[in-house]
């Protein structure tokens, strides 16, 4: 009888341990390097308000980001509202 309980409890305990371990493990977020180009968006025309550009910008810099004299924005949903920044 004890061996039946033990044979049942070992897999249950292993599954419980795996679930507990996965709950406390955080996934590593990919970081954008300082020299990496990211996709930004510039105002092109009323027909194409968010035109993609590869820029060296991020969201946390000190200075506003510009590409060819135009401000560069981040796409949020279907609009380009938040201006990107540059260190």
C-alpha positions in Angstrom: 0.0 0.0 0.0 2.8 2.4 0.8 4.5 1.8 -2.5 1.3 2.6 -4.4 1.1 6.0 -2.5 4.8 6.6 -3.1 4.5 5.8 -6.8 1.6 8.2 -7.1 3.2 11.0 -4.9 6.5 11.2 -6.7 5.1 12.4 -10.1 2.7 14.7 -8.3 5.5 16.2 -6.3 7.7 16.6 -9.4 4.9 18.4 -11.3 4.3 20.6 -8.2 8.0 21.5 -8.0 8.2 22.3 -11.7 5.2 24.6 -11.5 6.6 26.3 -8.4 10.0 26.8 -10.0 8.5 28.2 -13.2 6.4 30.7 -11.2 9.4 32.2 -9.6 11.6 32.2 -12.7 11.6 35.4 -14.7 12.2 35.4 -18.4 15.1 37.5 -19.6 14.1 40.5 -21.5 16.0 41.3 -24.6 17.8 44.6 -24.3 18.4 46.9 -27.2 22.0 47.8 -27.3 23.2 51.4 -27.4 24.4 51.1 -31.0 21.4 49.0 -32.2 19.1 50.5 -34.8 15.4 50.3 -33.9 12.3 51.0 -36.0 11.0 54.6 -35.5 8.3 56.4 -37.4 8.3 59.9 -39.0 5.4 61.9 -40.4 5.6 61.6 -44.1 2.3 62.8 -45.5 -1.5 62.8 -44.6 -1.8 59.6 -46.7 1.1 57.9 -44.9 1.4 59.6 -41.4 3.7 57.0 -39.9 6.6 56.1 -42.2 9.1 53.6 -40.9 12.8 54.6 -40.4 15.7 52.7 -38.8 17.1 55.1 -36.2 19.6 55.0 -33.3 17.1 56.1 -30.7 15.4 54.8 -27.5 12.6 55.7 -25.1 14.7 56.9 -22.2 17.4 59.3 -23.6 17.9 62.9 -22.7 17.5 64.6 -26.1 14.7 64.3 -28.6 15.4 62.1 -31.6 15.3 63.4 -35.2 15.9 61.8 -38.5 16.7 64.1 -41.4 15.2 67.0 -39.5 11.9 65.3 -38.7 11.0 64.1 -35.2 10.9 60.3 -34.8 8.0 58.6 -32.9 7.2 55.2 -31.4 4.2 53.3 -32.8 1.5 52.7 -30.2 -1.4 50.8 -31.6 -2.3 52.5 -34.8 -0.8 55.9 -34.1 2.6 57.5 -33.7 2.3 59.7 -30.5 5.4 59.2 -28.3 8.5 60.9 -29.6 11.7 58.8 -29.2 14.8 60.1 -27.5 18.6 59.9 -28.0 21.4 59.9 -25.5 
